[in-house]
């Protein structure tokens, strides 16, 4: 399909989303106070934003953020490296509220004399939390207790696309312990193309789990769950951490991980020259009725580069099996995660106002890149969001496979 033909179809499909986005405001944050920015701190922009606004962040280092009971998108500008120090929080979203965070790096502060908290905490959200290309790496300090990279608790719908999280053990003056890369409790999650690594361990202690899912319902595709290394010791060394740990409270669906093409890797054991080396950690552990279900098939991959400004081009990247059709659903809303094993994936976009487009046929290389020129938007449009969900099928339509979603952020050329 030619770019011109795709553009024509895309504009028709985007019409409802563009119309609903005309009143979206964009608040520009630049720590250096560059031209066109009104804020030098992300939190100040979040406080000033109305529900549904977009906070656009230019490159730099910033203090921790908190988004509470407000629909908001916080996205790094194209090509910008944005690092957020401290403990950032997303919480108290109602069922009709949505938060998206895209292309940000989070790391906790090393506070001397005080316990540290995770770089990113998501808790008590009835609405949708959408993280895309987010890195959440814990740091170790002298007095810190063990710290997970990402903490999710009591959330109805969390979508993680191309995210990484790394846990850290206690500091040299903390109580001995390790932490998972991702710690999730009583939540529903969809995870695509992620990497979650448990913390290495202090002497003689077992490494942290790559991820722990306690009373959760989760889907994971093409994701690495890597246990941390066991602690070395002159005497007895610690064992490696578990790749993934799943536990239930005994009720069906309260502790299940559905996996497609994931890697569960136990951490290496520590070294103990006089007491024996630690054992490699188990790839996975289930307890109290928790289950891990592996579905057959090959994971697909998808990403759309954004933000993109009017009159620029946006590139969609599809990875699939040669010869199959690469398609996407387009919607102006995200929806709560709906895990659909029949299609080997999870829906993350709203099907109530959706369009489907065929973009390309996967070539022998297994990757199709589709460049779409953006039109000149209406003067009233400063920014907007389009939610893409990829899917793939063979020419005979003997199967349909869901791929990852991706958020597309559109911006006025003057921003």
C-alpha positions as CSV (number, residue, x, y, z in Angstrom):
1,X,0.0,0.0,0.0
2,X,1.5,3.4,-1.0
3,X,2.2,6.1,1.6
4,X,-0.3,8.4,-0.1
5,X,-3.1,5.7,0.1
6,X,-2.2,4.9,3.7
7,X,-2.3,8.7,4.5
8,X,-5.8,9.1,3.0
9,X,-7.1,6.1,5.0
10,X,-5.4,7.2,8.1
11,X,-6.9,10.7,8.0
12,X,-10.4,9.2,7.7
13,X,-9.7,6.9,10.6
14,X,-8.2,9.6,12.7
15,X,-11.0,12.1,12.1
16,X,-13.0,11.3,15.3
17,X,-9.8,11.3,17.4
18,X,-8.6,14.6,15.9
19,X,-12.0,16.2,16.5
20,X,-12.0,15.1,20.2
21,X,-8.4,16.3,20.6
22,X,-8.9,19.9,19.4
23,X,-9.2,21.2,22.9
24,X,-6.2,19.3,24.4
25,X,-3.7,21.7,25.9
26,X,0.0,21.1,25.8
27,X,2.2,22.3,28.6
28,X,5.9,22.4,27.7
29,X,8.5,21.8,30.4
30,X,12.2,22.6,29.9
31,X,14.6,22.6,32.9
32,X,16.8,25.1,31.0
33,X,13.8,27.5,30.4
34,X,14.1,27.3,26.6
35,X,12.0,29.1,24.1
36,X,8.3,28.1,24.2
37,X,8.4,26.5,27.6
38,X,6.3,27.8,30.5
39,X,7.7,25.5,33.2
40,X,11.1,24.3,34.4
41,X,9.7,21.6,36.7
42,X,7.4,18.7,35.7
43,X,5.4,18.7,38.9
44,X,4.5,22.4,38.5
45,X,3.2,21.7,35.0
46,X,1.2,18.7,36.3
47,X,-0.4,20.9,39.0
48,X,-1.3,23.5,36.4
49,X,-2.7,21.0,33.9
50,X,-6.4,20.3,33.4
51,X,-7.6,16.8,33.2
52,X,-6.8,15.4,29.7
53,X,-3.8,17.8,29.0
54,X,-0.4,16.7,27.7
55,X,2.8,17.6,29.5
56,X,5.6,17.6,27.0
57,X,9.1,17.4,28.7
58,X,12.3,18.4,27.1
59,X,15.7,16.8,27.9
60,X,17.1,17.2,31.4
61,X,17.0,16.0,35.0
62,X,13.9,16.6,37.1
63,X,12.5,16.0,40.6
64,X,10.0,13.3,41.3
65,X,6.4,13.7,40.1
66,X,3.0,12.8,41.5
67,X,-0.2,12.4,39.4
68,X,-3.3,11.9,41.5
69,X,-6.9,11.6,40.4
70,X,-6.3,13.3,37.1
71,X,-6.2,12.2,33.4
72,X,-2.9,13.2,32.0
73,X,-0.1,12.3,29.5
74,X,3.5,13.0,30.5
75,X,5.8,12.4,27.5
76,X,9.4,13.2,26.6
77,X,9.9,15.2,23.5
78,X,11.2,13.4,20.5
79,X,14.8,12.3,21.1
80,X,15.0,13.8,24.6
81,X,16.6,12.0,27.5
82,X,14.5,12.8,30.6
83,X,15.6,11.5,34.0
84,X,13.4,11.9,37.1
85,X,15.0,11.5,40.5
86,X,13.1,10.5,43.7
87,X,10.0,8.5,44.2
88,X,7.3,9.3,41.6
89,X,3.7,8.3,42.2
90,X,0.6,7.6,40.2
91,X,-2.6,7.0,42.2
92,X,-6.2,7.4,43.0
93,X,-7.5,7.3,39.4
94,X,-11.2,6.8,39.0
95,X,-12.6,4.4,36.4
96,X,-12.9,7.2,33.7
97,X,-9.4,8.6,34.3
98,X,-6.3,7.6,32.3
99,X,-2.6,8.4,32.8
100,X,0.1,7.8,30.1
101,X,3.9,8.2,30.8
102,X,6.2,7.8,27.8
103,X,9.9,7.8,27.4
104,X,10.9,8.8,30.9
105,X,13.6,7.3,33.1
106,X,13.0,7.0,36.9
107,X,15.5,6.5,39.7
108,X,15.2,6.9,43.4
109,X,17.3,9.3,45.5
110,X,20.0,8.0,47.7
111,X,19.0,9.5,51.0
112,X,21.7,9.2,53.7
113,X,20.2,8.2,57.1
114,X,16.7,7.4,55.7
115,X,15.1,4.5,54.0
116,X,14.6,4.9,50.3
117,X,11.5,4.1,48.3
118,X,11.0,2.8,44.8
119,X,11.6,5.0,41.8
120,X,8.0,4.6,40.6
121,X,4.9,3.6,42.6
122,X,1.5,3.0,41.1
123,X,-1.3,2.4,43.6
124,X,-5.1,2.4,44.0
125,X,-6.0,3.1,40.4
126,X,-9.4,2.1,39.0
127,X,-8.6,3.8,35.7
128,X,-5.9,2.9,33.1
129,X,-2.2,3.5,33.6
130,X,-0.2,3.2,30.4
131,X,3.7,3.2,30.6
132,X,5.6,3.1,27.3
133,X,9.4,2.9,27.1
134,X,9.8,3.7,30.8
135,X,12.9,2.7,32.7
136,X,12.6,2.4,36.5
137,X,15.9,1.6,38.2
138,X,16.4,1.5,41.9
139,X,19.7,2.8,43.4
140,X,21.4,1.4,46.5
141,X,22.4,3.7,49.3
142,X,24.3,3.2,52.6
143,X,21.2,2.9,54.8
144,X,18.5,1.9,52.3
145,X,16.3,-1.2,52.7
146,X,15.7,-3.4,49.6
147,X,13.9,-1.5,46.9
148,X,11.9,-2.8,43.9
149,X,12.3,-1.0,40.6
150,X,8.6,-0.7,40.0
151,X,5.8,-1.2,42.6
152,X,2.1,-1.7,41.4
153,X,-0.6,-2.2,44.0
154,X,-4.4,-2.4,43.8
155,X,-4.7,-1.3,40.1
156,X,-7.4,-2.3,37.7
157,X,-5.4,-1.9,34.5
158,X,-1.7,-1.3,34.0
159,X,-0.2,-1.6,30.5
160,X,3.6,-1.8,30.2
161,X,5.2,-1.5,26.8
162,X,9.0,-1.8,26.4
163,X,9.6,-1.0,30.0
164,X,12.5,-2.1,32.2
165,X,12.7,-2.3,36.0
166,X,15.7,-3.2,38.2
167,X,15.5,-3.9,42.0
168,X,18.2,-3.2,44.5
169,X,19.3,-4.9,47.7
170,X,19.7,-3.3,51.1
171,X,22.6,-0.9,51.6
172,X,25.6,-2.0,53.7
173,X,23.9,-0.7,56.9
174,X,20.4,-1.9,56.1
175,X,18.7,-5.2,57.1
176,X,19.8,-8.0,54.7
177,X,17.3,-8.4,51.9
178,X,16.6,-8.3,48.2
179,X,13.9,-6.9,46.0
180,X,12.2,-7.8,42.6
181,X,12.5,-5.7,39.5
182,X,8.7,-5.5,39.4
183,X,6.5,-6.0,42.4
184,X,2.8,-6.3,41.6
185,X,-0.1,-7.0,44.0
186,X,-3.9,-7.3,43.5
187,X,-3.7,-5.8,40.0
188,X,-4.3,-6.6,36.3
189,X,-1.4,-6.0,34.0
190,X,-0.5,-6.4,30.3
191,X,3.3,-6.5,29.6
192,X,5.0,-6.3,26.2
193,X,8.7,-6.5,25.4
194,X,9.8,-5.8,28.9
195,X,12.9,-6.6,31.0
196,X,12.5,-7.0,34.8
197,X,15.5,-7.9,36.9
198,X,15.7,-8.8,40.5
199,X,18.3,-7.2,42.7
200,X,21.7,-8.8,43.3
201,X,22.1,-10.0,46.9
202,X,24.3,-9.1,49.9
203,X,26.6,-11.8,51.2
204,X,24.9,-15.2,51.8
205,X,21.4,-14.0,50.8
206,X,19.4,-15.2,47.8
207,X,18.9,-12.8,44.8
208,X,15.7,-11.0,44.2
209,X,13.0,-12.2,41.8
210,X,12.7,-10.7,38.3
211,X,9.1,-10.1,39.1
212,X,6.5,-11.0,41.7
213,X,2.8,-11.3,40.9
214,X,0.7,-11.7,44.1
215,X,-3.1,-12.0,43.6
216,X,-2.7,-10.6,40.1
217,X,-4.0,-11.4,36.6
218,X,-1.3,-10.7,34.1
219,X,-0.4,-11.2,30.5
220,X,3.2,-11.0,29.3
221,X,4.7,-11.2,25.8
222,X,8.3,-11.4,24.8
223,X,9.5,-10.3,28.2
224,X,12.6,-11.3,30.2
225,X,12.1,-12.0,33.9
226,X,15.6,-12.3,35.3
227,X,16.4,-13.3,38.9
228,X,19.2,-11.5,40.6
229,X,22.6,-13.0,41.5
230,X,23.0,-14.7,44.9
231,X,25.3,-13.0,47.4
232,X,28.9,-14.2,47.5
233,X,30.5,-14.9,50.8
234,X,33.8,-16.4,52.1
235,X,31.6,-19.1,53.8
236,X,28.2,-20.1,52.4
237,X,27.0,-18.2,49.3
238,X,23.4,-17.2,48.5
239,X,21.3,-18.8,45.8
240,X,20.2,-17.0,42.7
241,X,16.8,-15.3,42.6
242,X,13.7,-16.7,41.0
243,X,12.9,-15.5,37.5
244,X,9.2,-15.0,38.2
245,X,7.0,-15.7,41.3
246,X,3.2,-16.0,41.1
247,X,1.0,-16.5,44.1
248,X,-2.8,-16.5,44.6
249,X,-5.1,-16.3,47.6
250,X,-6.8,-19.6,46.5
251,X,-9.5,-18.0,44.3
252,X,-9.5,-18.7,40.5
253,X,-8.0,-15.8,38.5
254,X,-6.5,-14.2,41.6
255,X,-3.0,-15.3,40.8
256,X,-2.4,-16.1,37.1
257,X,0.3,-15.2,34.6
258,X,-0.4,-15.9,30.9
259,X,2.9,-16.0,29.0
260,X,3.7,-15.8,25.3
261,X,7.4,-16.1,24.2
262,X,8.7,-15.0,27.6
263,X,12.0,-15.9,29.2
264,X,12.1,-16.9,32.9
265,X,15.7,-17.1,34.0
266,X,16.9,-17.8,37.5
267,X,19.8,-15.8,38.8
268,X,23.3,-17.2,39.1
269,X,24.3,-18.4,42.6
270,X,26.9,-16.5,44.6
271,X,30.5,-17.6,45.0
272,X,31.6,-19.1,48.3
273,X,35.2,-20.4,48.1
274,X,35.1,-22.1,51.5
275,X,31.4,-22.9,52.1
276,X,30.2,-23.8,48.6
277,X,28.7,-21.8,45.8
278,X,25.0,-20.9,45.7
279,X,22.6,-22.6,43.3
280,X,21.1,-21.1,40.2
281,X,17.7,-19.8,41.0
282,X,14.5,-21.4,39.6
283,X,13.0,-20.0,36.4
284,X,9.6,-19.7,38.1
285,X,7.8,-20.5,41.3
286,X,4.1,-20.7,41.9
287,X,2.5,-20.8,45.4
288,X,-0.9,-20.8,47.1
289,X,-2.8,-21.7,43.9
290,X,-0.9,-19.3,41.6
291,X,-0.5,-20.5,38.0
292,X,1.6,-19.7,34.9
293,X,0.0,-20.6,31.6
294,X,2.2,-20.6,28.5
295,X,0.4,-20.2,25.2
296,X,1.9,-21.4,22.0
297,X,3.0,-19.1,19.2
298,X,5.5,-16.4,18.3
299,X,5.3,-12.9,19.8
300,X,4.8,-10.0,17.5
301,X,6.2,-6.5,18.1
302,X,5.0,-3.0,17.3
303,X,6.0,0.6,18.0
304,X,5.1,4.0,16.6
305,X,7.6,6.8,16.9
306,X,6.2,9.9,18.7
307,X,5.6,12.6,19.5
308,X,5.3,13.9,15.9
309,X,4.4,17.4,14.8
310,X,2.2,18.4,12.0
311,X,3.9,18.3,8.5
312,X,6.5,15.8,9.9
313,X,6.4,12.0,9.4
314,X,5.6,9.3,11.9
315,X,7.1,5.8,11.4
316,X,5.3,2.7,12.4
317,X,7.5,-0.4,13.1
318,X,5.9,-3.9,12.7
319,X,7.8,-7.1,13.4
320,X,6.0,-10.3,12.4
321,X,6.2,-13.4,10.2
322,X,7.1,-13.0,6.6
323,X,4.0,-12.8,4.3
324,X,1.5,-11.9,7.0
325,X,-0.5,-8.7,7.0
326,X,0.5,-6.0,9.5
327,X,-2.5,-4.1,10.7
328,X,-3.5,-1.8,13.6
329,X,-6.6,-0.7,15.4
330,X,-6.8,3.0,16.0
331,X,-8.9,4.6,18.8
332,X,-9.1,7.9,20.6
333,X,-9.4,6.0,23.9
334,X,-7.4,3.4,25.8
335,X,-9.4,0.8,27.7
336,X,-8.9,-1.5,30.6
337,X,-6.6,-4.4,29.8
338,X,-8.6,-7.4,28.4
339,X,-6.5,-10.5,28.1
340,X,-7.6,-12.6,25.0
341,X,-5.7,-15.9,24.8
342,X,-7.6,-16.9,21.7
343,X,-5.8,-14.1,19.8
344,X,-2.5,-14.7,21.8
345,X,-2.6,-11.2,23.3
346,X,-4.3,-8.5,25.2
347,X,-6.6,-5.6,24.1
348,X,-5.5,-2.2,25.5
349,X,-7.5,0.2,23.2
350,X,-11.2,1.0,23.2
351,X,-13.2,-1.0,20.8
352,X,-16.2,1.4,21.1
353,X,-14.8,3.9,18.6
354,X,-12.2,2.1,16.6
355,X,-10.9,1.9,13.1
356,X,-8.8,-0.9,11.6
357,X,-6.2,-0.3,8.9
358,X,-3.9,-2.6,6.9
359,X,-0.5,-1.0,6.7
360,X,1.8,-3.4,5.0
361,X,2.8,-7.0,4.4
362,X,5.7,-8.3,6.4
363,X,8.7,-8.8,4.1
364,X,11.2,-11.7,4.3
365,X,13.3,-9.7,6.9
366,X,10.4,-9.9,9.4
367,X,10.2,-6.2,9.8
368,X,8.0,-3.6,8.1
369,X,8.6,0.2,8.6
370,X,5.7,2.4,7.4
371,X,6.3,6.1,7.2
372,X,3.2,8.3,7.4
373,X,3.4,12.1,6.6
374,X,1.3,14.1,9.0
375,X,-1.1,16.7,7.6
376,X,-1.5,20.4,8.5
377,X,-3.8,20.3,11.5
378,X,-6.6,22.6,12.4
379,X,-5.4,25.8,14.1
380,X,-7.2,24.9,17.3
381,X,-5.4,21.6,17.7
382,X,-2.3,21.9,19.9
383,X,-2.0,18.2,20.7
384,X,-3.8,14.9,20.8
385,X,-3.5,11.2,21.4
386,X,-4.2,8.2,19.2
387,X,-4.0,4.7,20.7
388,X,-2.8,2.0,18.3
389,X,-3.1,-1.8,18.8
390,X,-1.3,-3.9,16.3
391,X,-2.6,-7.2,15.0
392,X,-1.4,-9.6,12.3
393,X,-3.1,-12.3,10.1
394,X,-2.1,-14.5,7.3
395,X,-3.6,-14.0,3.7
396,X,-6.0,-16.9,4.1
397,X,-7.1,-15.5,7.5
398,X,-6.6,-18.8,9.3
399,X,-5.4,-16.9,12.3
400,X,-5.4,-13.5,13.9
401,X,-2.7,-12.5,16.5
402,X,-2.7,-9.4,18.6
403,X,0.5,-7.5,18.9
404,X,1.5,-4.7,21.4
405,X,-0.2,-1.4,21.6
406,X,1.6,2.0,21.2
407,X,0.6,5.6,22.0
408,X,0.9,8.2,19.3
409,X,1.1,11.8,20.4
410,X,0.4,14.5,17.9
411,X,1.7,18.1,18.4
412,X,1.3,21.5,16.8
413,X,4.3,22.5,14.7
414,X,4.9,25.5,16.9
415,X,5.7,23.5,20.0
